[in-house]
Amino acid sequence: MTDRFNTIAGWVLFAGIVALGGSILSAELFKSHESHGGYPIEGVEAEGGGDGEAAKPIEFYLASADAAKGEQAFKKCMACHNVDPGGANALGPALYGVMGNPVGGHPGFAFSDALKSKGGTWDWATMNDWLASPKKFAPGTKMTFAGLGSPEERANLMAFLNSRDVSPMPLPAAPAEAPADVAAADAAPKPGSGTGDGPQKAENEPQGAAPAPGQ
């Protein structure tokens, strides 16, 4: 009986050791993957995506913005806003003619103190920051929309909002991009700069050598 009890106890102890070892191994594997960015979750855009879009200024996208596509993007906003001339405020302020107007200054709407205190006007840069993340732009805002992660979509939406105005603002030109090889060209040695190009004076050439005829 004692031997049987010892056998059972041994197996129970063994199972516990195996379970503990498996738990430790799983934790280490998870930690390893976490340190390399973790596992991507389908449908969720990773913060600071590596597509390079964030590195380009919004003017790059505005130069080719499509107001028709922006109208489609505005469907995400229609539950709270309208862009009709003389349209009434709803859950959010009416947005007809918003571009170029003061931030938090649309008449008849009760803006949050966070937005009213920002100051300035809705220019391209300001509206881009707002559309990217309202809560980051104005912490404490009543705006519940999380924001648009795509700069191209933000540019299209701004182009649409800008078109809903009696006097639309001109779209900014795309920023000039310097050729990639300019820096390399500047760093390259020039002919005759003493790096082996062109004739060099021989060490044993007489210092008082006569000039060649015709010189």
C-alpha positions in Angstrom: 0.0 0.0 0.0 2.8 2.4 0.9 4.6 1.6 -2.4 1.4 2.4 -4.3 1.0 5.6 -2.4 4.6 6.6 -3.1 4.1 5.8 -6.8 1.0 7.9 -7.1 2.7 10.8 -5.1 5.7 10.5 -7.4 3.5 10.8 -10.5 1.6 13.8 -9.1 4.9 15.5 -8.3 6.2 14.7 -11.8 3.1 16.2 -13.4 3.4 19.3 -11.3 7.1 19.8 -12.4 6.1 19.3 -16.0 3.3 21.8 -15.8 5.6 24.4 -14.0 8.2 23.9 -16.6 5.7 24.4 -19.4 4.4 27.6 -17.8 7.9 29.0 -17.5 8.7 28.1 -21.1 5.5 29.7 -22.4 6.2 32.8 -20.5 9.7 33.1 -22.0 8.5 32.5 -25.5 5.8 35.2 -25.1 8.4 37.6 -23.7 10.7 36.9 -26.6 8.0 37.6 -29.2 6.9 40.7 -27.2 10.4 42.1 -27.4 10.3 41.8 -31.1 7.0 43.6 -31.5 4.5 40.9 -30.5 2.0 39.2 -32.8 0.1 41.3 -35.3 -3.7 41.4 -34.7 -5.8 41.2 -37.8 -7.8 44.3 -38.4 -5.7 46.5 -36.1 -3.1 48.8 -37.6 0.2 48.7 -35.6 1.3 52.0 -34.1 4.0 53.7 -36.2 3.5 51.4 -39.2 6.5 50.8 -41.4 4.9 51.9 -44.7 6.7 55.3 -44.6 3.4 57.3 -44.9 3.9 59.1 -41.6 7.3 60.4 -42.8 5.7 62.4 -45.6 4.2 65.8 -44.9 0.4 66.2 -45.4 1.1 68.6 -48.3 2.4 65.6 -50.2 -1.1 64.0 -50.1 -3.1 67.2 -50.4 -1.4 68.0 -53.8 -3.2 64.9 -55.2 -6.2 64.8 -52.9 -9.6 63.7 -54.3 -12.6 65.5 -53.0 -14.9 62.8 -54.3 -13.1 60.2 -52.2 -13.2 62.7 -49.3 -17.0 62.8 -49.6 -17.0 59.0 -49.2 -14.8 59.4 -46.1 -17.2 62.0 -44.7 -19.9 59.3 -44.4 -18.1 58.4 -41.1 -18.9 61.9 -39.8 -22.5 62.3 -41.0 -24.0 61.0 -37.8 -22.8 64.1 -36.0 -22.1 66.7 -38.7 -23.5 68.1 -41.9 -21.9 70.2 -44.6 -24.9 71.9 -46.2 -24.9 75.6 -46.6 -26.7 77.1 -43.6 -26.9 73.6 -42.0 -27.8 73.4 -38.3 -25.5 72.2 -35.6 -26.2 68.6 -34.5 -24.2 66.5 -32.0 -21.2 68.2 -33.6 -21.0 71.7 -35.3 -22.0 72.2 -38.9 -19.0 72.1 -41.1 -19.9 74.2 -44.1 -17.1 76.7 -44.6 -15.0 75.3 -41.7 -11.7 75.5 -43.5 -10.0 78.8 -42.6 -12.4 79.6 -39.8 -11.4 79.9 -36.1 -10.9 76.7 -34.1 -13.8 76.2 -31.8 -15.5 79.3 -33.1 -18.6 78.1 -35.0 -21.5 80.2 -33.8 -24.2 78.5 -31.7 -22.3 75.4 -30.8 -21.1 74.6 -27.2 -17.5 73.6 -27.8 -15.4 72.1 -25.0 -13.0 74.3 -23.2 -10.2 72.1 -24.4 -11.0 73.0 -28.0 -11.9 76.6 -27.4 -8.5 77.2 -25.7 -6.5 75.9 -28.7 -6.9 79.1 -30.7 -5.8 79.5 -34.3 -7.7 78.6 -37.4 -8.5 75.4 -39.3 -5.7 75.5 -41.7 -4.3 72.3 -43.4 -1.8 71.4 -40.7 -4.2 72.1 -37.8 -7.1 70.1 -39.4 -4.7 67.3 -40.3 -3.7 67.0 -36.6 -7.3 67.1 -35.5 -8.4 64.4 -37.9 -5.5 62.2 -37.0 -6.4 62.2 -33.3 -8.9 64.6 -31.8 -8.0 63.5 -28.2 -4.3 64.1 -28.8 -4.9 67.4 -30.5 -7.2 68.7 -27.7 -7.1 66.5 -24.6 -10.4 66.8 -22.9 -12.4 67.3 -26.1 -16.0 66.0 -26.3 -15.2 64.5 -29.7 -15.4 60.7 -29.4 -14.1 59.9 -32.9 -10.8 58.1 -32.6 -9.3 59.6 -35.8 -8.2 58.7 -39.3 -4.9 56.8 -39.4 -4.4 57.2 -43.2 -2.9 60.6 -44.2 -4.3 60.0 -47.7 -7.8 59.7 -46.3 -7.3 62.8 -44.2 -6.2 64.7 -47.2 -9.2 63.6 -49.3 -11.5 64.5 -46.4 -9.9 68.0 -46.1 -10.2 68.5 -49.8 -14.0 67.7 -49.6 -14.5 70.0 -46.6 -12.6 72.7 -48.4 -14.9 72.3 -51.4 -17.9 73.0 -49.2 -17.3 76.7 -49.1 -18.2 79.7 -51.2 -14.4 80.6 -51.3 -12.4 77.4 -51.0 -8.7 77.7 -50.0 -6.1 76.8 -52.6 -4.6 73.4 -52.1 -0.9 73.6 -51.1 1.7 72.4 -53.6 3.6 69.2 -53.0 6.9 69.8 -51.2 9.9 69.6 -53.4 11.9 66.4 -52.9 15.7 66.6 -53.3 17.3 63.9 -55.5 18.6 61.0 -53.6 22.1 61.2 -55.1 22.7 64.9 -54.3 24.5 64.1 -51.0 26.6 61.3 -52.7 27.6 63.7 -55.5 28.7 66.3 -53.1 30.8 63.8 -51.2 32.5 62.4 -54.4 36.1 63.6 -55.0 36.6 66.2 -57.8 39.0 65.6 -60.7 42.4 67.2 -60.0 41.7 67.6 -56.3 45.0 65.8 -55.4 43.4 62.3 -54.9 45.1 60.7 -57.8 43.4 62.4 -60.7 45.4 64.5 -63.2 49.2 64.9 -63.6 51.3 65.1 -60.4 54.8 66.6 -60.1 57.5 64.0 -59.9 59.6 64.0 -56.7 62.8 64.2 -58.8 61.7 66.9 -61.2 64.1 69.9 -61.1 62.7 72.8 -59.3 64.0 75.3 -61.9 62.8 73.4 -65.0 62.3 75.7 -68.0 58.8 76.1 -69.3 57.8 74.4 -72.5 58.0 76.4 -75.7 55.2 78.8 -76.3 54.4 79.2 -72.6 
